[in-house]
């Protein structure tokens, strides 16, 4: 059998080859790493046209129908996570491309959300930067989150984990999502609120719903207008869940106290994006699931999947 070519995409941290044993595939597969995002879909199609296997990071490089049809040799497309909204699954199926995903042993996104909350309220990173720059002692008086009300949009696995973390900080927790019930809130030990109530009452709103057509734009201009002028918004889920233009204006006009964002409608966030100019906005570059531990698990499972597929033509059941 002729050797296969495998592309590892968007390895921003330059870790992929170090955290998994790709030598298991060396007798059959040649691996090429792409560290940086492609400038366009056309650039992606040109660079990837000769590859049989692609390992993608969830929702970094997208795979719409037009790109999939421009990759004539592609036989196997793997993604971190079992769900990737950036892949046109119907187009892949029509082409006979096998698509598989990796599993999470745990998800570090909720702790990152709490980190953003602590940065917004205590200015740890800001004050660290000032200390290193030799600036005057103590310029920022933080605020205490104990006793504050945290409003969680989405009380699934991640939202429930976030509720537990918040309660450890002695916060009051309420939750809402389109299908959430008071009974589910009772099981998690948090209060149930309507959408309007949550945005009006919460001191901090944090978002933990999956991006779908139903959740796109779920946090609207009207929702932001209901928030207290002292309140904060945190989004570690997906950028398009929030009306970004409405959020930008709310922050520019100081309608809310601030926001912490790990996700954006366009990623990487453009250098000239107005978000980068706001002093009441904490920004991180989609770090929610990006830890060395998590990447080790994802890339290790990708090696396992490629090994199985190149030997038998099938993916391991748990990754299919």
C-alpha positions as CSV (number, residue, x, y, z in Angstrom):
1,X,0.0,0.0,0.0
2,X,1.3,3.4,-0.9
3,X,2.1,5.8,2.0
4,X,-0.6,8.1,3.2
5,X,-0.2,11.8,4.0
6,X,-1.6,13.2,7.2
7,X,-2.0,16.9,8.0
8,X,-2.3,18.2,11.5
9,X,-4.0,21.6,11.5
10,X,-3.8,24.6,13.7
11,X,-1.2,23.4,16.1
12,X,-0.9,26.8,17.7
13,X,1.2,25.6,20.6
14,X,3.5,23.5,18.5
15,X,2.7,20.5,20.8
16,X,1.1,17.9,18.5
17,X,4.3,15.9,17.7
18,X,5.5,16.0,21.3
19,X,2.4,14.9,23.3
20,X,1.5,11.8,21.2
21,X,3.4,8.9,19.8
22,X,3.1,9.4,16.1
23,X,5.9,6.9,15.5
24,X,3.3,4.2,15.6
25,X,2.2,5.3,12.2
26,X,5.7,5.9,10.6
27,X,5.6,2.7,8.5
28,X,2.4,3.9,6.7
29,X,1.8,7.6,7.2
30,X,3.8,10.8,6.6
31,X,2.8,13.6,9.0
32,X,2.9,17.3,8.3
33,X,2.1,20.0,10.8
34,X,0.4,23.3,10.0
35,X,0.9,25.6,13.0
36,X,-0.9,28.7,11.7
37,X,-4.4,29.4,10.3
38,X,-4.9,29.4,6.6
39,X,-5.5,32.9,5.1
40,X,-8.5,31.7,3.2
41,X,-10.5,28.7,2.2
42,X,-8.7,28.7,-1.2
43,X,-5.4,28.7,0.7
44,X,-6.6,25.7,2.7
45,X,-7.7,23.8,-0.4
46,X,-4.4,24.4,-2.1
47,X,-2.3,23.3,0.9
48,X,-4.4,20.2,1.7
49,X,-5.2,18.9,-1.7
50,X,-2.7,16.0,-1.6
51,X,-3.6,14.8,2.0
52,X,-5.4,11.6,2.7
53,X,-5.9,12.3,6.4
54,X,-6.6,15.5,8.2
55,X,-6.5,16.1,12.0
56,X,-8.4,19.2,12.9
57,X,-8.8,21.2,16.1
58,X,-12.5,21.8,16.8
59,X,-13.8,24.9,15.0
60,X,-10.5,26.3,14.1
61,X,-10.2,25.5,10.4
62,X,-13.7,25.0,9.0
63,X,-14.7,22.4,6.5
64,X,-17.7,23.6,4.6
65,X,-19.0,21.7,1.5
66,X,-16.9,23.8,-0.8
67,X,-13.6,22.9,0.9
68,X,-14.5,19.3,1.3
69,X,-15.2,19.0,-2.4
70,X,-11.8,20.6,-3.1
71,X,-9.9,17.9,-1.3
72,X,-10.0,14.9,-3.7
73,X,-7.7,12.6,-1.8
74,X,-9.3,13.0,1.7
75,X,-10.4,9.7,3.2
76,X,-10.3,10.4,7.0
77,X,-11.2,13.6,8.8
78,X,-10.6,13.7,12.6
79,X,-11.5,16.4,15.0
80,X,-10.9,17.1,18.7
81,X,-14.3,16.6,20.4
82,X,-17.2,14.4,19.2
83,X,-19.0,17.4,17.8
84,X,-17.6,20.0,15.4
85,X,-20.1,22.6,14.0
86,X,-17.5,23.7,11.5
87,X,-17.6,20.4,9.6
88,X,-20.3,19.9,6.9
89,X,-21.1,16.3,7.9
90,X,-23.5,15.8,5.0
91,X,-20.9,16.8,2.5
92,X,-18.3,14.5,4.1
93,X,-20.8,11.6,4.0
94,X,-21.6,12.3,0.4
95,X,-17.9,12.0,-0.5
96,X,-17.5,8.8,1.5
97,X,-15.1,10.5,4.0
98,X,-14.9,8.9,7.4
99,X,-15.3,11.4,10.2
100,X,-14.3,10.7,13.8
101,X,-13.9,12.7,17.0
102,X,-11.9,12.4,20.2
103,X,-13.3,12.2,23.7
104,X,-12.8,14.5,26.7
105,X,-11.8,12.9,30.0
106,X,-12.6,16.2,31.6
107,X,-13.2,19.8,30.4
108,X,-11.2,22.7,31.8
109,X,-13.5,25.4,30.4
110,X,-15.4,26.1,33.7
111,X,-12.2,26.8,35.7
112,X,-11.2,29.2,32.9
113,X,-14.6,31.0,33.2
114,X,-14.0,31.4,36.9
115,X,-10.5,32.8,36.1
116,X,-12.1,35.4,33.9
117,X,-14.5,36.3,36.7
118,X,-11.6,36.7,39.1
119,X,-9.7,38.9,36.6
120,X,-12.7,41.1,36.1
121,X,-13.3,41.5,39.8
122,X,-9.8,41.5,41.3
123,X,-7.6,42.5,38.4
124,X,-4.9,39.9,39.0
125,X,-3.4,39.9,35.6
126,X,-3.7,43.7,35.3
127,X,-1.9,44.3,38.6
128,X,0.7,41.7,37.8
129,X,1.6,43.5,34.6
130,X,1.8,46.8,36.5
131,X,4.1,45.3,39.1
132,X,6.4,44.0,36.4
133,X,6.4,47.4,34.7
134,X,7.5,49.1,37.9
135,X,4.3,51.2,38.1
136,X,3.0,52.7,41.4
137,X,1.8,50.4,44.2
138,X,-1.9,49.5,44.2
139,X,-4.1,51.3,41.7
140,X,-7.1,48.9,41.5
141,X,-9.5,48.2,44.3
142,X,-11.2,44.9,43.5
143,X,-14.7,43.8,44.4
144,X,-15.7,40.7,46.3
145,X,-17.7,37.9,44.6
146,X,-18.8,36.3,47.8
147,X,-22.6,36.8,48.0
148,X,-22.8,37.9,44.4
149,X,-25.4,36.3,42.1
150,X,-24.0,34.3,39.2
151,X,-26.4,33.7,36.3
152,X,-25.6,30.6,34.3
153,X,-27.0,30.4,30.8
154,X,-27.0,26.6,30.2
155,X,-27.0,24.1,33.0
156,X,-25.6,21.0,31.2
157,X,-22.4,19.3,32.1
158,X,-20.3,22.5,31.9
159,X,-22.9,24.8,33.4
160,X,-23.4,22.4,36.4
161,X,-19.6,22.2,36.9
162,X,-19.5,26.0,36.9
163,X,-22.3,26.1,39.5
164,X,-20.2,23.9,41.8
165,X,-17.2,26.2,41.4
166,X,-19.3,29.3,42.1
167,X,-20.9,27.8,45.2
168,X,-17.4,27.1,46.5
169,X,-16.8,30.8,46.3
170,X,-20.0,31.4,48.3
171,X,-21.8,32.9,45.3
172,X,-25.6,32.6,44.8
173,X,-26.4,30.8,41.6
174,X,-29.4,31.0,39.3
175,X,-29.7,29.4,35.8
176,X,-31.7,29.5,32.7
177,X,-31.7,27.9,29.2
178,X,-34.6,27.3,26.7
179,X,-35.3,23.8,28.0
180,X,-34.2,24.1,31.6
181,X,-36.7,23.2,34.3
182,X,-36.9,24.1,38.0
183,X,-36.5,20.4,38.7
184,X,-33.2,20.2,37.0
185,X,-32.0,23.3,38.9
186,X,-33.1,21.7,42.1
187,X,-30.9,18.6,41.3
188,X,-27.9,20.9,40.8
189,X,-28.7,23.0,43.8
190,X,-29.2,26.3,42.1
191,X,-32.2,28.6,41.6
192,X,-34.3,28.7,38.5
193,X,-34.9,32.0,36.7
194,X,-36.6,33.1,33.5
195,X,-34.3,34.6,30.9
196,X,-35.4,38.2,31.7
197,X,-34.9,37.6,35.5
198,X,-31.5,36.1,35.1
199,X,-30.1,39.0,33.1
200,X,-31.8,41.6,35.4
201,X,-30.7,40.0,38.7
202,X,-27.3,38.5,38.0
203,X,-24.1,40.3,39.0
204,X,-22.2,38.1,36.6
205,X,-23.7,36.2,33.6
206,X,-21.7,33.2,32.3
207,X,-22.6,31.3,29.1
208,X,-22.4,27.5,28.8
209,X,-24.6,26.5,25.9
210,X,-23.7,24.7,22.7
211,X,-23.6,26.8,19.5
212,X,-26.5,25.8,17.2
213,X,-28.9,27.6,14.9
214,X,-31.2,27.9,17.9
215,X,-28.6,29.4,20.2
216,X,-27.0,31.7,17.6
217,X,-27.6,35.3,18.9
218,X,-29.3,33.9,22.0
219,X,-27.8,36.7,24.1
220,X,-29.4,39.7,22.4
221,X,-29.2,43.5,22.7
222,X,-32.3,43.4,24.8
223,X,-30.7,40.9,27.2
224,X,-27.6,43.1,27.6
225,X,-29.8,46.1,28.2
226,X,-31.5,44.3,31.2
227,X,-28.1,43.8,32.9
228,X,-27.1,46.0,35.9
229,X,-24.6,48.7,35.1
230,X,-22.3,47.0,37.7
231,X,-22.7,43.5,36.1
232,X,-20.2,41.5,34.0
233,X,-20.7,39.1,31.1
234,X,-18.4,36.0,30.6
235,X,-18.5,33.9,27.4
236,X,-16.3,30.8,27.2
237,X,-18.8,28.9,25.0
238,X,-18.9,30.3,21.4
239,X,-18.7,33.8,20.1
240,X,-21.9,33.9,17.9
241,X,-24.1,33.0,20.9
242,X,-23.8,36.7,21.9
243,X,-24.7,39.6,19.7
244,X,-21.1,40.9,19.4
245,X,-22.0,44.3,18.0
246,X,-24.5,44.9,20.8
247,X,-21.9,43.8,23.4
248,X,-19.3,46.1,21.9
249,X,-21.6,49.0,22.1
250,X,-22.7,48.1,25.7
251,X,-19.0,48.1,26.7
252,X,-18.1,51.2,24.9
253,X,-21.0,53.1,26.4
254,X,-20.3,51.6,29.9
255,X,-23.8,50.2,30.0
256,X,-22.3,47.2,31.9
257,X,-19.2,47.1,34.0
258,X,-17.2,44.7,31.8
259,X,-16.9,41.4,30.1
260,X,-14.5,38.4,29.8
261,X,-14.4,36.7,26.5
262,X,-12.5,33.6,25.4
263,X,-14.4,33.1,22.2
264,X,-15.3,35.3,19.2
265,X,-17.4,35.3,16.0
266,X,-14.2,35.4,14.0
267,X,-11.1,33.5,15.3
268,X,-8.3,34.3,15.5
269,X,-9.6,37.7,16.6
270,X,-8.4,40.3,14.0
271,X,-5.6,42.6,15.2
272,X,-7.7,45.7,14.4
273,X,-10.9,44.4,16.1
274,X,-12.4,47.1,18.4
275,X,-12.6,44.6,21.3
276,X,-8.8,44.9,21.6
277,X,-9.1,48.6,22.5
278,X,-11.5,48.3,25.4
279,X,-10.2,48.6,29.0
280,X,-13.3,47.0,30.5
281,X,-12.9,43.8,28.5
282,X,-10.6,40.8,29.4
283,X,-9.6,38.8,26.4
284,X,-8.1,35.3,26.1
285,X,-7.5,33.5,22.8
286,X,-9.9,30.5,23.0
287,X,-8.1,28.8,25.8
288,X,-11.1,27.0,27.3
289,X,-10.2,23.5,26.3
290,X,-6.6,24.1,25.3
291,X,-4.5,22.6,28.0
292,X,-1.4,20.4,27.5
293,X,-3.3,17.6,29.3
294,X,-6.3,17.9,27.0
295,X,-4.2,18.1,23.8
296,X,-2.3,15.0,24.9
297,X,-5.5,13.1,25.1
298,X,-6.9,14.5,21.8
299,X,-3.7,13.8,19.8
300,X,-3.2,10.4,21.4
301,X,-6.7,9.4,20.3
302,X,-6.1,10.7,16.8
303,X,-3.1,8.4,16.5
304,X,-5.2,5.5,17.8
305,X,-7.9,6.3,15.2
306,X,-5.4,6.6,12.3
307,X,-3.7,3.4,13.3
308,X,-7.0,1.5,13.3
309,X,-8.3,3.1,10.1
310,X,-5.1,2.4,8.1
311,X,-5.1,-1.2,9.3
312,X,-8.8,-2.1,9.0
313,X,-10.5,0.7,7.2
314,X,-12.6,1.4,10.3
315,X,-12.4,3.7,13.3
316,X,-12.4,2.6,16.9
317,X,-16.1,2.5,18.0
318,X,-15.6,5.0,20.7
319,X,-14.2,7.5,18.2
320,X,-16.5,7.0,15.3
